[in-house]
């Protein structure tokens, strides 16, 4: 095998939990992996060199948003997002499918055309077709590209779920054609079907028949209870190709990750660490801490006395509480960086415990803390 090709190696399993490695020309990604979200070409409030220091091996960008700003002309002139934002590790890009759902009032789905949008910035109309989505992702120069899909809102209406699978399968085929044959990069299919096992397996079967480099579970973490998400994962993940990476899109909290790893998921992304950081919520080994609370006003302890990254262990909870209450931007930056660092520590411990065959004990120790 050419070492510059995209590949996935499944190293070992601890029951369903999997330890693996994704290889790309821009570097390896140890799995289970958490991908910080850089929607607009930046993980909010965090320098790229600090992301590297946390052990982050891959980040996520967004096709829809990067298409609008800065646009493909600028991205093409820089040779893609890596040089533009000074991040030389792998990048995965969401296809714009989530925005079809989240900006539903601004678009209309046409199975043949794609999603017809009115821009959320200036109202200008444009069509995001499957082909266009892949073309934009090529301008971004993503290492892992996602097919364009219809991600329905949480619903029990079977007809809506069936329709979303029909649209998503049609678009997935077209994305595969547009992607072409590039062994240095990867194209992932996205499985839909809501909380219905039969529909999930039907969607999965259709995508496996097309053939992708990895497979993602879409349409979860859209309002269902955590238990419902875990149930559908436990019922379906084992049917995903064993030799390909498995990605749960838009998830999540540490407890979401624990439950999904237990069912056999390899990859995660979520805005949670930085979004929480901007609201004063910190993730620690003792659980979540709301640093806005008055009880931290006189607390001289740090969030993590072992974390010297950017001198984070030198800042007391009292000081962070003060920064939050005075709306100082430094609070968002420090807590966001702490949270990303914690998430990557968390993933390293998960990988270590899977390797030791001790993941279930780790799961039981921490699942209720979060």
C-alpha positions in Angstrom: 0.0 0.0 0.0 1.2 3.5 -0.8 1.8 5.2 2.5 0.3 8.4 1.0 -3.1 6.9 0.4 -6.0 7.2 2.8 -6.5 4.0 4.8 -8.0 2.7 8.1 -6.5 0.1 10.3 -8.6 -1.6 13.0 -6.0 -2.4 15.7 -8.1 -4.1 18.4 -11.6 -4.3 19.9 -12.8 -4.4 23.5 -16.3 -5.9 23.0 -17.8 -3.4 20.5 -15.4 -0.5 21.4 -12.7 -0.1 18.7 -9.1 1.1 18.6 -7.9 2.2 15.2 -5.8 4.5 13.1 -6.8 6.6 10.0 -3.8 7.3 7.8 -3.8 10.3 5.5 -1.1 12.2 3.6 -1.4 15.0 6.1 -1.0 12.8 9.1 -2.5 9.9 11.1 -5.6 10.1 13.3 -5.9 7.8 16.3 -9.4 6.6 16.8 -11.7 6.9 18.7 -11.1 10.6 17.7 -12.7 13.9 18.5 -12.6 16.6 15.9 -12.8 20.2 17.1 -15.2 22.2 14.9 -13.8 25.1 12.8 -16.9 26.0 10.9 -15.5 29.1 9.3 -11.9 28.1 9.2 -11.3 28.7 12.8 -11.9 26.8 16.0 -13.4 29.8 17.9 -10.9 31.6 20.1 -8.1 29.1 19.7 -4.7 29.4 18.0 -3.8 26.5 15.6 -0.6 26.0 17.5 -2.6 25.5 20.7 -4.9 23.0 19.0 -1.8 21.0 18.1 -0.6 21.2 21.7 -3.9 19.6 22.9 -3.2 16.6 20.6 -5.9 17.5 18.1 -5.1 15.6 14.9 -8.0 16.7 12.7 -10.5 19.5 12.6 -13.8 20.0 10.9 -14.8 22.8 8.4 -18.1 23.5 6.8 -18.8 23.6 3.1 -21.9 25.8 3.2 -20.3 28.6 5.3 -16.9 28.5 3.6 -18.6 28.7 0.2 -20.3 31.9 1.2 -17.3 33.4 3.1 -14.5 33.6 2.1 -15.6 31.8 -1.1 -14.0 29.3 -3.4 -12.0 31.9 -5.4 -10.0 32.9 -2.3 -9.7 29.3 -1.1 -8.4 28.2 -4.6 -5.8 31.0 -4.6 -4.4 29.6 -1.3 -4.6 26.0 -2.5 -7.2 25.3 0.1 -8.1 25.8 3.8 -4.9 24.4 5.2 -2.6 27.2 4.1 -5.4 29.8 4.5 -5.8 29.1 8.2 -2.3 27.8 8.9 -3.4 24.2 9.9 -1.4 21.5 8.2 -3.1 18.5 9.8 -6.1 16.7 8.2 -9.5 18.5 7.7 -12.9 16.9 7.3 -15.7 19.0 5.8 -19.4 18.7 6.4 -21.2 18.8 3.1 -23.8 21.4 3.9 -26.4 18.8 4.7 -26.8 20.0 8.2 -27.5 23.6 7.0 -30.3 22.2 4.8 -32.0 21.3 8.1 -30.8 24.1 10.4 -31.6 26.8 7.7 -34.7 25.1 6.5 -36.6 28.4 6.2 -34.0 29.6 3.7 -34.0 26.6 1.3 -36.1 24.2 -0.7 -35.1 20.7 -1.6 -35.2 19.5 -5.2 -34.0 15.9 -5.6 -32.7 16.8 -9.1 -31.2 20.3 -8.5 -30.1 19.9 -4.8 -30.9 22.5 -2.1 -32.0 25.9 -3.4 -30.8 28.4 -0.8 -31.3 32.0 0.0 -28.0 33.1 1.6 -28.3 33.8 5.4 -25.8 36.7 4.8 -27.3 38.7 1.9 -30.3 36.7 0.6 -28.7 35.9 -2.7 -30.1 32.7 -4.2 -27.8 29.8 -5.1 -28.1 26.0 -5.6 -26.1 23.6 -3.5 -26.2 20.5 -5.6 -24.3 17.2 -4.8 -21.8 18.0 -7.5 -21.4 21.6 -6.2 -20.9 20.4 -2.6 -18.0 18.1 -3.8 -16.5 20.9 -5.9 -16.5 23.3 -3.0 -14.9 20.6 -0.7 -12.2 20.2 -3.4 -11.6 23.9 -3.3 -11.3 23.6 0.5 -8.9 20.7 -0.2 -10.5 18.6 2.5 -8.8 15.3 3.4 -12.2 13.7 4.2 -15.2 14.8 2.2 -18.8 14.1 3.1 -21.6 13.4 0.7 -24.5 15.9 0.5 -27.5 14.5 2.3 -30.9 15.5 3.6 -30.8 15.5 7.4 -34.4 15.5 8.6 -35.5 17.0 11.9 -36.5 14.6 14.6 -39.7 12.9 13.4 -41.7 9.7 13.7 -43.2 10.2 10.3 -42.0 7.2 8.3 -42.8 8.9 4.9 -40.5 11.8 5.7 -37.7 9.5 6.7 -38.1 7.4 3.6 -38.1 10.5 1.5 -34.9 11.7 3.1 -33.2 8.4 2.4 -34.3 8.5 -1.2 -32.9 12.0 -1.6 -29.7 11.2 0.3 -29.1 8.0 -1.7 -29.6 9.8 -5.0 -27.2 12.6 -4.0 -24.7 10.1 -2.6 -24.4 8.4 -6.0 -23.8 11.8 -7.7 -21.2 12.8 -5.1 -19.3 9.6 -5.7 -19.2 10.3 -9.4 -18.1 13.9 -8.8 -15.4 12.8 -6.3 -13.8 10.5 -8.8 -10.9 8.2 -8.0 -8.6 9.9 -5.5 -7.0 7.5 -3.1 -5.2 10.2 -1.2 -8.5 11.6 0.0 -11.7 9.9 1.4 -15.4 10.3 0.7 -17.8 9.2 3.5 -21.5 8.2 3.0 -24.1 9.4 5.5 -26.7 7.0 6.8 -30.2 8.3 7.6 -33.4 6.8 9.0 -34.1 8.5 12.2 -34.7 6.2 15.2 -36.1 3.4 12.9 -33.8 0.4 12.8 -35.3 -1.0 9.6 -34.9 2.4 7.8 -31.3 2.8 9.1 -30.3 -0.6 7.8 -32.0 0.1 4.5 -30.1 3.4 4.1 -26.9 1.7 5.1 -27.4 -1.1 2.6 -27.9 1.4 -0.2 -24.7 3.3 0.7 -22.6 0.2 1.1 -23.7 -0.9 -2.4 -22.4 2.5 -3.8 -19.1 2.1 -1.8 -17.5 4.7 0.3 -14.2 5.1 2.3 -16.1 5.6 5.6 -19.7 5.7 6.8 -21.3 8.3 9.1 -24.5 8.2 11.2 -26.4 11.4 10.4 -29.7 12.7 11.7 -28.9 12.0 15.4 -28.4 14.5 18.2 -31.2 16.5 16.7 -33.5 16.5 19.8 -33.9 12.9 20.7 -33.2 11.6 24.2 -29.7 10.3 24.8 -31.1 6.8 25.5 -32.9 6.8 22.2 -29.7 7.7 20.4 -27.8 4.9 22.2 -30.6 2.4 21.4 -30.5 3.0 17.7 -26.7 2.9 17.7 -26.6 -0.4 19.6 -29.1 -1.8 17.1 -27.3 -0.7 13.9 -23.6 0.1 14.3 -22.5 -3.5 14.1 -23.9 -3.7 10.6 -21.6 -0.9 9.4 -18.5 -2.2 7.5 -16.0 -3.3 10.0 -13.0 -2.3 7.9 -14.1 1.3 7.4 -14.2 4.3 9.9 -17.5 4.9 11.6 -18.4 8.5 12.3 -21.3 9.9 14.5 -21.9 13.4 13.2 -22.4 16.4 15.6 -21.8 14.5 18.9 -21.3 15.4 21.6 -21.0 15.5 25.3 -18.4 13.3 27.1 -21.3 10.9 28.0 -22.5 10.9 24.4 -19.0 9.9 23.3 -18.7 7.2 26.0 -22.0 5.6 25.0 -21.2 5.8 21.3 -17.7 4.4 21.6 -19.3 1.5 23.6 -21.5 0.8 20.5 -18.5 0.9 18.1 -18.2 4.5 16.8 -14.7 5.8 15.8 -15.1 9.5 15.1 -16.9 12.5 16.7 -17.3 16.2 16.2 -19.1 18.8 18.2 -19.1 22.6 18.9 -19.7 21.7 22.6 -16.2 22.4 24.0 -15.9 25.9 22.5 -19.6 26.9 22.7 -19.6 25.9 26.4 -16.4 27.7 26.9 -18.0 30.9 25.7 -20.8 30.5 28.3 -18.5 29.7 31.2 -19.1 25.9 31.3 -15.9 23.8 31.8 -15.5 20.1 31.4 -13.3 18.4 33.9 -12.6 14.9 35.2 -15.0 15.7 38.1 -17.8 16.6 35.7 -19.1 19.9 34.4 -18.4 23.1 36.2 -20.5 26.3 35.6 -17.9 28.9 36.4 -20.6 31.6 36.5 -21.8 30.3 39.8 -21.1 32.5 42.8 -19.4 29.6 44.7 -16.3 30.0 42.5 -15.9 33.7 43.4 -13.3 32.9 46.0 -12.0 29.5 44.7 -8.2 29.7 44.3 -7.9 26.3 42.6 -7.3 25.9 38.9 -9.4 23.9 36.5 -6.6 21.4 36.0 -3.4 21.9 38.0 -1.5 19.6 35.6 -2.4 21.6 32.4 0.4 24.1 31.8 -0.8 24.8 28.2 -0.8 28.6 27.8 -0.4 28.7 31.6 -3.9 27.4 32.2 -3.0 26.0 35.5 -2.0 29.5 36.7 -5.6 30.8 36.4 -7.9 30.3 39.4 -11.6 29.6 39.2 -12.0 32.8 41.0 -10.3 34.8 38.2 -12.2 32.9 35.5 -15.5 33.7 37.4 -14.4 37.4 37.4 -13.6 37.4 33.7 -17.0 35.8 32.9 -19.0 38.3 35.0 -17.2 41.2 33.4 -17.7 39.9 29.9 -13.9 39.7 29.2 -13.1 37.8 26.0 -10.2 36.1 27.7 -12.7 34.0 29.7 -14.0 32.4 26.5 -10.5 31.8 25.1 -9.1 30.2 28.3 -12.2 28.0 29.0 -12.5 26.9 25.4 -8.9 25.9 25.2 -9.2 24.0 28.5 -12.3 22.2 27.2 -10.6 21.2 23.9 -7.6 20.0 25.9 -9.9 18.0 28.2 -11.7 16.4 25.3 -8.4 15.3 23.8 -7.2 14.0 27.2 -10.5 12.1 27.5 -10.1 10.5 24.0 -6.5 9.5 24.8 -7.7 7.8 28.0 -10.5 6.0 26.1 -8.0 4.7 23.6 -5.7 3.6 26.4 -8.5 1.7 28.1 -9.7 0.0 24.9 -6.1 -1.2 24.3 -5.9 -2.6 27.9 -9.3 -4.3 27.5 -10.6 -2.2 30.3 -13.1 0.1 28.5 -16.2 -1.1 30.3 -14.7 -0.2 33.7 -13.7 3.2 32.4 -17.2 3.7 31.0 -18.9 2.7 34.3 -16.6 5.1 36.2 -17.4 8.2 34.2 -20.7 7.8 32.4 -22.7 9.4 35.3 -20.2 12.1 36.1 -21.1 13.9 32.9 
